[in-house]
Amino acid sequence: MVQPQLEEQAIDQPFSLFSISEEPIPFETAQAQEKVLFKNGALPISKPGCFIWSMPQGLVVPKSARTNPDFDAAQKAMADLGWPVDIRQTGGDLTPQAPGMINISYVFAQPWSDAISIDATYKALCAPIISYLKEKHDIDAYCSAVDGAFCDGKFNIVVEGQKIAGTAQKWRHFKNETGQKCIAVLGHVALLGQLPLDQMINAANQFYKQANVDKTIELTNHTTLFHLIGEPNYNKSELMQGLLQSFREAAPRGTTNSP
């Protein structure tokens, strides 16, 4: 499990706190939105937020990937193959992306207490998705590790042993309007919607090869919402709207409330 990273500053830009971009956007635009959400989540009067988006084809890695001495060469090689490599704020591991991926950036805050833990905040990140999938599509999803999945961890979202989403998070400490110690959590979910999974997994494995990383992602350990829901009923726009509403309903009212 990747430990959450702490950050002191974020860039302010005028975005809505709960919003969707149905058309793919540049990765940099999504990162700017995340920074806005994270800053607002760590204000004395904390404001939760959720941004649901997709991006063009590419690979996304955590900042720690840059410590690999072969990273620059691997990044260039993948860009030449049409798979540019971007670096995200949160932890985790390599995640392939395509326009059919449904990315969820969710920020919420809680007062600091003994009940706060990495596991607890991951559960808060995953719960609105698991609830939505059950209520709207009768899909029984749960959290589990999946050996051989991309960005594996015990808080993958899984259906019948196959991964449908990866998760990552980072924390920031702050004090609310009463001076109480709190944390703001930036969580990210990459939800497999309607995607060319074989191409994405091949690209991820090619990056590992170029970077001399001894790791292989297995295609058969993943599935997609498109497969689970079925072509006649799959609608990306409706999924995004439904997920946004689920996160809106789950968002804490404020950091003066008990966690």
Phi and psi in degrees as GROMACS dihedral restraints (atoms count N, CA, C in turn):
[ dihedral_restraints ]
;  ai    aj    ak    al  type     phi  dphi    fc
    3     4     5     6     1   -78.2    20    10
    4     5     6     7     1   129.6    20    10
    6     7     8     9     1   -70.5    20    10
    7     8     9    10     1   142.8    20    10
    9    10    11    12     1   -67.2    20    10
   10    11    12    13     1   143.3    20    10
   12    13    14    15     1   -94.0    20    10
   13    14    15    16     1   154.1    20    10
   15    16    17    18     1  -110.0    20    10
   16    17    18    19     1   140.0    20    10
   18    19    20    21     1  -135.9    20    10
   19    20    21    22     1   146.1    20    10
   21    22    23    24     1  -101.0    20    10
   22    23    24    25     1   -23.6    20    10
   24    25    26    27     1  -133.6    20    10
   25    26    27    28     1   155.8    20    10
   27    28    29    30     1  -143.5    20    10
   28    29    30    31     1   157.8    20    10
   30    31    32    33     1   -89.6    20    10
   31    32    33    34     1   133.8    20    10
   33    34    35    36     1   -95.0    20    10
   34    35    36    37     1   129.4    20    10
   36    37    38    39     1  -144.9    20    10
   37    38    39    40     1   153.6    20    10
   39    40    41    42     1   -82.5    20    10
   40    41    42    43     1    84.0    20    10
   42    43    44    45     1  -115.5    20    10
   43    44    45    46     1   155.0    20    10
   45    46    47    48     1   -69.9    20    10
   46    47    48    49     1   146.8    20    10
   48    49    50    51     1   -74.8    20    10
   49    50    51    52     1   -27.7    20    10
   51    52    53    54     1  -125.5    20    10
   52    53    54    55     1   110.1    20    10
   54    55    56    57     1  -155.8    20    10
   55    56    57    58     1   167.1    20    10
   57    58    59    60     1  -134.0    20    10
   58    59    60    61     1   143.9    20    10
   60    61    62    63     1  -119.8    20    10
   61    62    63    64     1   104.0    20    10
   63    64    65    66     1   -72.6    20    10
   64    65    66    67     1   -31.3    20    10
   66    67    68    69     1   -86.2    20    10
   67    68    69    70     1   142.9    20    10
   69    70    71    72     1   -56.5    20    10
   70    71    72    73     1   140.7    20    10
   72    73    74    75     1  -123.9    20    10
   73    74    75    76     1   157.2    20    10
   75    76    77    78     1   -59.3    20    10
   76    77    78    79     1   146.4    20    10
   78    79    80    81     1   -56.8    20    10
   79    80    81    82     1   -37.1    20    10
   81    82    83    84     1   -62.7    20    10
   82    83    84    85     1   -35.3    20    10
   84    85    86    87     1   -65.6    20    10
   85    86    87    88     1   -43.4    20    10
   87    88    89    90     1   -63.2    20    10
   88    89    90    91     1   -39.9    20    10
   90    91    92    93     1   -64.0    20    10
   91    92    93    94     1   -38.9    20    10
   93    94    95    96     1   -62.5    20    10
   94    95    96    97     1   -41.3    20    10
   96    97    98    99     1   -63.5    20    10
   97    98    99   100     1   -42.2    20    10
   99   100   101   102     1   -60.0    20    10
  100   101   102   103     1   -40.0    20    10
  102   103   104   105     1   -63.6    20    10
  103   104   105   106     1   -39.1    20    10
  105   106   107   108     1   -64.0    20    10
  106   107   108   109     1   -47.6    20    10
  108   109   110   111     1   -59.4    20    10
  109   110   111   112     1   -43.0    20    10
  111   112   113   114     1   -66.9    20    10
  112   113   114   115     1   -39.3    20    10
  114   115   116   117     1   -63.9    20    10
  115   116   117   118     1   -45.2    20    10
  117   118   119   120     1   -67.4    20    10
  118   119   120   121     1   -30.5    20    10
  120   121   122   123     1   -69.2    20    10
  121   122   123   124     1   -23.1    20    10
  123   124   125   126     1  -107.6    20    10
  124   125   126   127     1    16.5    20    10
  126   127   128   129     1   -75.8    20    10
  127   128   129   130     1   158.2    20    10
  129   130   131   132     1   -52.1    20    10
  130   131   132   133     1   -41.0    20    10
  132   133   134   135     1  -101.6    20    10
  133   134   135   136     1    90.8    20    10
  135   136   137   138     1   -68.6    20    10
  136   137   138   139     1   142.4    20    10
  138   139   140   141     1  -124.2    20    10
  139   140   141   142     1   116.7    20    10
  141   142   143   144     1   -70.8    20    10
  142   143   144   145     1   160.6    20    10
  144   145   146   147     1  -160.6    20    10
  145   146   147   148     1   160.6    20    10
  147   148   149   150     1  -148.2    20    10
  148   149   150   151     1   132.6    20    10
  150   151   152   153     1  -126.7    20    10
  151   152   153   154     1   125.6    20    10
  153   154   155   156     1  -115.2    20    10
  154   155   156   157     1   129.0    20    10
  156   157   158   159     1  -155.7    20    10
  157   158   159   160     1   169.5    20    10
  159   160   161   162     1  -137.3    20    10
  160   161   162   163     1   166.1    20    10
  162   163   164   165     1  -139.3    20    10
  163   164   165   166     1   165.5    20    10
  165   166   167   168     1   -64.8    20    10
  166   167   168   169     1   171.3    20    10
  168   169   170   171     1   -55.1    20    10
  169   170   171   172     1   135.6    20    10
  171   172   173   174     1   173.2    20    10
  172   173   174   175     1  -174.9    20    10
  174   175   176   177     1  -122.8    20    10
  175   176   177   178     1   142.8    20    10
  177   178   179   180     1  -124.4    20    10
  178   179   180   181     1   132.1    20    10
  180   181   182   183     1  -128.7    20    10
  181   182   183   184     1   157.5    20    10
  183   184   185   186     1   -74.8    20    10
  184   185   186   187     1   165.3    20    10
  186   187   188   189     1   -59.7    20    10
  187   188   189   190     1   -28.4    20    10
  189   190   191   192     1   -62.4    20    10
  190   191   192   193     1   -21.3    20    10
  192   193   194   195     1   -62.5    20    10
  193   194   195   196     1   -26.0    20    10
  195   196   197   198     1   -69.7    20    10
  196   197   198   199     1   -13.2    20    10
  198   199   200   201     1   -76.3    20    10
  199   200   201   202     1   -14.0    20    10
  201   202   203   204     1   -69.7    20    10
  202   203   204   205     1   124.0    20    10
  204   205   206   207     1   -62.5    20    10
  205   206   207   208     1   -19.1    20    10
  207   208   209   210     1   -97.9    20    10
  208   209   210   211     1     7.5    20    10
  210   211   212   213     1   -62.5    20    10
  211   212   213   214     1   -47.3    20    10
  213   214   215   216     1   -60.0    20    10
  214   215   216   217     1   -43.0    20    10
  216   217   218   219     1   -66.4    20    10
  217   218   219   220     1   -40.0    20    10
  219   220   221   222     1   -66.8    20    10
  220   221   222   223     1   -38.9    20    10
  222   223   224   225     1   -62.3    20    10
  223   224   225   226     1   -44.0    20    10
  225   226   227   228     1   -65.8    20    10
  226   227   228   229     1   -43.7    20    10
  228   229   230   231     1   -60.7    20    10
  229   230   231   232     1   -41.3    20    10
  231   232   233   234     1   -71.1    20    10
  232   233   234   235     1   -36.2    20    10
  234   235   236   237     1   -62.1    20    10
  235   236   237   238     1   -38.6    20    10
  237   238   239   240     1   -65.1    20    10
  238   239   240   241     1   -26.1    20    10
  240   241   242   243     1   -89.8    20    10
  241   242   243   244     1     3.0    20    10
  243   244   245   246     1    88.0    20    10
  244   245   246   247     1    17.5    20    10
  246   247   248   249     1  -126.0    20    10
  247   248   249   250     1    75.2    20    10
  249   250   251   252     1   -60.0    20    10
  250   251   252   253     1   148.5    20    10
  252   253   254   255     1  -110.2    20    10
  253   254   255   256     1   120.6    20    10
  255   256   257   258     1  -110.0    20    10
  256   257   258   259     1   160.6    20    10
  258   259   260   261     1  -116.7    20    10
  259   260   261   262     1   127.6    20    10
  261   262   263   264     1  -101.8    20    10
  262   263   264   265     1   169.8    20    10
  264   265   266   267     1   -74.9    20    10
  265   266   267   268     1   -39.1    20    10
  267   268   269   270     1   -83.3    20    10
  268   269   270   271     1   173.4    20    10
  270   271   272   273     1   -83.0    20    10
  271   272   273   274     1  -141.8    20    10
  273   274   275   276     1    91.9    20    10
  274   275   276   277     1  -144.1    20    10
  276   277   278   279     1  -147.1    20    10
  277   278   279   280     1  -173.7    20    10
  279   280   281   282     1   -54.4    20    10
  280   281   282   283     1   132.2    20    10
  282   283   284   285     1  -132.3    20    10
  283   284   285   286     1   118.4    20    10
  285   286   287   288     1   -74.5    20    10
  286   287   288   289     1   147.5    20    10
  288   289   290   291     1  -130.1    20    10
  289   290   291   292     1   154.4    20    10
  291   292   293   294     1  -159.7    20    10
  292   293   294   295     1   164.0    20    10
  294   295   296   297     1   -56.8    20    10
  295   296   297   298     1   -22.9    20    10
  297   298   299   300     1   -83.8    20    10
  298   299   300   301     1    -3.9    20    10
  300   301   302   303     1   -75.7    20    10
  301   302   303   304     1   134.8    20    10
  303   304   305   306     1  -101.5    20    10
  304   305   306   307     1   106.5    20    10
  306   307   308   309     1   -93.8    20    10
  307   308   309   310     1   136.7    20    10
  309   310   311   312     1  -124.0    20    10
  310   311   312   313     1   119.7    20    10
  312   313   314   315     1  -108.8    20    10
  313   314   315   316     1   117.2    20    10
  315   316   317   318     1  -127.3    20    10
  316   317   318   319     1   130.4    20    10
  318   319   320   321     1  -122.0    20    10
  319   320   321   322     1   131.0    20    10
  321   322   323   324     1  -148.3    20    10
  322   323   324   325     1   161.9    20    10
  324   325   326   327     1  -129.8    20    10
  325   326   327   328     1   153.9    20    10
  327   328   329   330     1  -144.2    20    10
  328   329   330   331     1   147.0    20    10
  330   331   332   333     1   -60.7    20    10
  331   332   333   334     1   145.3    20    10
  333   334   335   336     1   -72.2    20    10
  334   335   336   337     1   132.3    20    10
  336   337   338   339     1  -158.8    20    10
  337   338   339   340     1   175.3    20    10
  339   340   341   342     1   -65.9    20    10
  340   341   342   343     1   -18.2    20    10
  342   343   344   345     1   -78.2    20    10
  343   344   345   346     1   -13.6    20    10
  345   346   347   348     1   -75.7    20    10
  346   347   348   349     1   129.5    20    10
  348   349   350   351     1  -154.8    20    10
  349   350   351   352     1   165.4    20    10
  351   352   353   354     1   -60.9    20    10
  352   353   354   355     1   -43.3    20    10
  354   355   356   357     1   -61.3    20    10
  355   356   357   358     1   -43.3    20    10
  357   358   359   360     1   -63.7    20    10
  358   359   360   361     1   -40.1    20    10
  360   361   362   363     1   -74.2    20    10
  361   362   363   364     1   -31.7    20    10
  363   364   365   366     1   -64.4    20    10
  364   365   366   367     1   -40.3    20    10
  366   367   368   369     1   -62.4    20    10
  367   368   369   370     1   -39.3    20    10
  369   370   371   372     1   -65.7    20    10
  370   371   372   373     1   -31.7    20    10
  372   373   374   375     1   -72.0    20    10
  373   374   375   376     1   -40.1    20    10
  375   376   377   378     1   -82.9    20    10
  376   377   378   379     1   -28.6    20    10
  378   379   380   381     1   -57.5    20    10
  379   380   381   382     1   -43.6    20    10
  381   382   383   384     1   -63.8    20    10
  382   383   384   385     1   -30.6    20    10
  384   385   386   387     1   -73.7    20    10
  385   386   387   388     1   -47.3    20    10
  387   388   389   390     1   -59.8    20    10
  388   389   390   391     1   -43.1    20    10
  390   391   392   393     1   -63.7    20    10
  391   392   393   394     1   -45.5    20    10
  393   394   395   396     1   -61.9    20    10
  394   395   396   397     1   -45.5    20    10
  396   397   398   399     1   -62.8    20    10
  397   398   399   400     1   -36.3    20    10
  399   400   401   402     1   -71.6    20    10
  400   401   402   403     1   -47.2    20    10
  402   403   404   405     1   -70.1    20    10
  403   404   405   406     1   -38.6    20    10
  405   406   407   408     1   -96.5    20    10
  406   407   408   409     1   -27.5    20    10
  408   409   410   411     1  -129.9    20    10
  409   410   411   412     1     5.3    20    10
  411   412   413   414     1    53.4    20    10
  412   413   414   415     1    38.6    20    10
  414   415   416   417     1  -100.8    20    10
  415   416   417   418     1   124.2    20    10
  417   418   419   420     1   -90.6    20    10
  418   419   420   421     1    98.1    20    10
  420   421   422   423     1  -106.0    20    10
  421   422   423   424     1   155.9    20    10
  423   424   425   426     1  -154.2    20    10
  424   425   426   427     1   171.6    20    10
  426   427   428   429     1   -98.5    20    10
  427   428   429   430     1   133.7    20    10
  429   430   431   432     1  -168.1    20    10
  430   431   432   433     1   155.7    20    10
  432   433   434   435     1   -74.1    20    10
  433   434   435   436     1   150.1    20    10
  435   436   437   438     1  -135.2    20    10
  436   437   438   439     1   102.5    20    10
  438   439   440   441     1   -58.5    20    10
  439   440   441   442     1   129.0    20    10
  441   442   443   444     1    91.0    20    10
  442   443   444   445     1     1.0    20    10
  444   445   446   447     1   -86.3    20    10
  445   446   447   448     1   157.7    20    10
  447   448   449   450     1   -67.6    20    10
  448   449   450   451     1   146.3    20    10
  450   451   452   453     1    45.4    20    10
  451   452   453   454     1    53.1    20    10
  453   454   455   456     1   -72.4    20    10
  454   455   456   457     1   148.3    20    10
  456   457   458   459     1  -174.8    20    10
  457   458   459   460     1   167.8    20    10
  459   460   461   462     1   -73.3    20    10
  460   461   462   463     1    -5.8    20    10
  462   463   464   465     1  -112.6    20    10
  463   464   465   466     1    33.2    20    10
  465   466   467   468     1   -59.6    20    10
  466   467   468   469     1   152.7    20    10
  468   469   470   471     1   -98.7    20    10
  469   470   471   472     1   127.8    20    10
  471   472   473   474     1  -130.6    20    10
  472   473   474   475     1   145.0    20    10
  474   475   476   477     1  -128.4    20    10
  475   476   477   478     1   119.3    20    10
  477   478   479   480     1    49.5    20    10
  478   479   480   481     1    44.8    20    10
  480   481   482   483     1    83.2    20    10
  481   482   483   484     1    -3.3    20    10
  483   484   485   486     1  -111.7    20    10
  484   485   486   487     1   138.5    20    10
  486   487   488   489     1   -74.9    20    10
  487   488   489   490     1   133.8    20    10
  489   490   491   492     1  -117.8    20    10
  490   491   492   493     1    -7.6    20    10
  492   493   494   495     1  -159.5    20    10
  493   494   495   496     1   146.1    20    10
  495   496   497   498     1  -111.3    20    10
  496   497   498   499     1   154.3    20    10
  498   499   500   501     1  -132.6    20    10
  499   500   501   502     1   154.2    20    10
  501   502   503   504     1  -154.8    20    10
  502   503   504   505     1   161.2    20    10
  504   505   506   507     1  -154.8    20    10
  505   506   507   508     1   165.4    20    10
  507   508   509   510     1  -148.6    20    10
  508   509   510   511     1   158.1    20    10
  510   511   512   513     1  -118.4    20    10
  511   512   513   514     1   158.0    20    10
  513   514   515   516     1  -139.6    20    10
  514   515   516   517     1   131.9    20    10
  516   517   518   519     1   -86.0    20    10
  517   518   519   520     1   143.6    20    10
  519   520   521   522     1  -158.7    20    10
  520   521   522   523     1   174.4    20    10
  522   523   524   525     1  -116.1    20    10
  523   524   525   526     1   136.6    20    10
  525   526   527   528     1   -80.9    20    10
  526   527   528   529     1  -171.0    20    10
  528   529   530   531     1   -67.4    20    10
  529   530   531   532     1   -16.4    20    10
  531   532   533   534     1   -98.0    20    10
  532   533   534   535     1     2.6    20    10
  534   535   536   537     1    86.3    20    10
  535   536   537   538     1     6.0    20    10
  537   538   539   540     1   -75.2    20    10
  538   539   540   541     1   138.4    20    10
  540   541   542   543     1   -69.9    20    10
  541   542   543   544     1   134.2    20    10
  543   544   545   546     1  -139.7    20    10
  544   545   546   547     1   168.6    20    10
  546   547   548   549     1  -125.6    20    10
  547   548   549   550     1   143.4    20    10
  549   550   551   552     1  -104.9    20    10
  550   551   552   553     1   137.2    20    10
  552   553   554   555     1  -115.4    20    10
  553   554   555   556     1   125.9    20    10
  555   556   557   558     1  -102.0    20    10
  556   557   558   559     1   111.1    20    10
  558   559   560   561     1  -108.1    20    10
  559   560   561   562     1   146.2    20    10
  561   562   563   564     1  -129.4    20    10
  562   563   564   565     1   136.5    20    10
  564   565   566   567     1  -125.1    20    10
  565   566   567   568     1   131.9    20    10
  567   568   569   570     1  -108.4    20    10
  568   569   570   571     1   104.6    20    10
  570   571   572   573     1  -101.7    20    10
  571   572   573   574     1   123.9    20    10
  573   574   575   576     1   -75.2    20    10
  574   575   576   577     1   106.4    20    10
  576   577   578   579     1   -93.5    20    10
  577   578   579   580     1  -102.1    20    10
  579   580   581   582     1  -117.1    20    10
  580   581   582   583     1   105.4    20    10
  582   583   584   585     1  -142.1    20    10
  583   584   585   586     1   153.3    20    10
  585   586   587   588     1   -82.7    20    10
  586   587   588   589     1    77.0    20    10
  588   589   590   591     1   -56.0    20    10
  589   590   591   592     1   -39.7    20    10
  591   592   593   594     1   -62.0    20    10
  592   593   594   595     1   -42.9    20    10
  594   595   596   597     1   -65.5    20    10
  595   596   597   598     1   -40.3    20    10
  597   598   599   600     1   -66.1    20    10
  598   599   600   601     1   -44.6    20    10
  600   601   602   603     1   -67.0    20    10
  601   602   603   604     1   -39.1    20    10
  603   604   605   606     1   -60.6    20    10
  604   605   606   607     1   -41.1    20    10
  606   607   608   609     1   -66.3    20    10
  607   608   609   610     1   -41.6    20    10
  609   610   611   612     1   -61.6    20    10
  610   611   612   613     1   -43.6    20    10
  612   613   614   615     1   -67.6    20    10
  613   614   615   616     1   -32.9    20    10
  615   616   617   618     1   -65.9    20    10
  616   617   618   619     1   -39.6    20    10
  618   619   620   621     1   -60.8    20    10
  619   620   621   622     1   -46.6    20    10
  621   622   623   624     1   -58.7    20    10
  622   623   624   625     1   -39.5    20    10
  624   625   626   627     1   -63.8    20    10
  625   626   627   628     1   -46.1    20    10
  627   628   629   630     1   -64.0    20    10
  628   629   630   631     1   -33.1    20    10
  630   631   632   633     1   -90.3    20    10
  631   632   633   634     1     3.6    20    10
  633   634   635   636     1    57.1    20    10
  634   635   636   637     1    41.5    20    10
  636   637   638   639     1  -101.1    20    10
  637   638   639   640     1   126.6    20    10
  639   640   641   642     1   -83.1    20    10
  640   641   642   643     1    79.4    20    10
  642   643   644   645     1  -153.4    20    10
  643   644   645   646     1   143.0    20    10
  645   646   647   648     1  -134.6    20    10
  646   647   648   649     1   132.4    20    10
  648   649   650   651     1   -95.5    20    10
  649   650   651   652     1   134.6    20    10
  651   652   653   654     1  -100.2    20    10
  652   653   654   655     1   122.4    20    10
  654   655   656   657     1   -57.8    20    10
  655   656   657   658     1   -43.2    20    10
  657   658   659   660     1   -69.3    20    10
  658   659   660   661     1    -8.4    20    10
  660   661   662   663     1   -90.3    20    10
  661   662   663   664     1    10.6    20    10
  663   664   665   666     1  -127.8    20    10
  664   665   666   667     1   154.1    20    10
  666   667   668   669     1  -141.4    20    10
  667   668   669   670     1   177.5    20    10
  669   670   671   672     1  -128.0    20    10
  670   671   672   673     1   157.3    20    10
  672   673   674   675     1   -64.2    20    10
  673   674   675   676     1   -33.7    20    10
  675   676   677   678     1   -59.0    20    10
  676   677   678   679     1   -42.2    20    10
  678   679   680   681     1   -67.8    20    10
  679   680   681   682     1   -42.5    20    10
  681   682   683   684     1   -72.3    20    10
  682   683   684   685     1   -39.0    20    10
  684   685   686   687     1   -82.5    20    10
  685   686   687   688     1   -36.4    20    10
  687   688   689   690     1    98.1    20    10
  688   689   690   691     1   143.2    20    10
  690   691   692   693     1   -55.1    20    10
  691   692   693   694     1   -43.2    20    10
  693   694   695   696     1   -62.8    20    10
  694   695   696   697     1   -28.5    20    10
  696   697   698   699     1  -106.1    20    10
  697   698   699   700     1    -6.9    20    10
  699   700   701   702     1   -77.5    20    10
  700   701   702   703     1   126.9    20    10
  702   703   704   705     1  -143.8    20    10
  703   704   705   706     1   109.0    20    10
  705   706   707   708     1   -61.2    20    10
  706   707   708   709     1   -42.2    20    10
  708   709   710   711     1   -61.3    20    10
  709   710   711   712     1   -45.7    20    10
  711   712   713   714     1   -65.0    20    10
  712   713   714   715     1   -37.9    20    10
  714   715   716   717     1   -60.6    20    10
  715   716   717   718     1   -47.5    20    10
  717   718   719   720     1   -60.3    20    10
  718   719   720   721     1   -45.4    20    10
  720   721   722   723     1   -63.8    20    10
  721   722   723   724     1   -43.4    20    10
  723   724   725   726     1   -64.9    20    10
  724   725   726   727     1   -41.5    20    10
  726   727   728   729     1   -66.1    20    10
  727   728   729   730     1   -41.0    20    10
  729   730   731   732     1   -60.2    20    10
  730   731   732   733     1   -43.1    20    10
  732   733   734   735     1   -64.6    20    10
  733   734   735   736     1   -38.1    20    10
  735   736   737   738     1   -63.3    20    10
  736   737   738   739     1   -40.7    20    10
  738   739   740   741     1   -71.4    20    10
  739   740   741   742     1   -36.1    20    10
  741   742   743   744     1   -60.4    20    10
  742   743   744   745     1   -43.4    20    10
  744   745   746   747     1   -69.1    20    10
  745   746   747   748     1   -29.5    20    10
  747   748   749   750     1   -84.6    20    10
  748   749   750   751     1   -16.4    20    10
  750   751   752   753     1   -63.5    20    10
  751   752   753   754     1   135.4    20    10
  753   754   755   756     1   -60.8    20    10
  754   755   756   757     1   149.8    20    10
  756   757   758   759     1   -74.6    20    10
  757   758   759   760     1   -27.4    20    10
  759   760   761   762     1   172.3    20    10
  760   761   762   763     1   164.8    20    10
  762   763   764   765     1   -81.8    20    10
  763   764   765   766     1     1.4    20    10
  765   766   767   768     1   -86.5    20    10
  766   767   768   769     1    -8.8    20    10
  768   769   770   771     1   -82.5    20    10
  769   770   771   772     1   157.3    20    10
  771   772   773   774     1   -73.6    20    10
  772   773   774   775     1   146.9    20    10
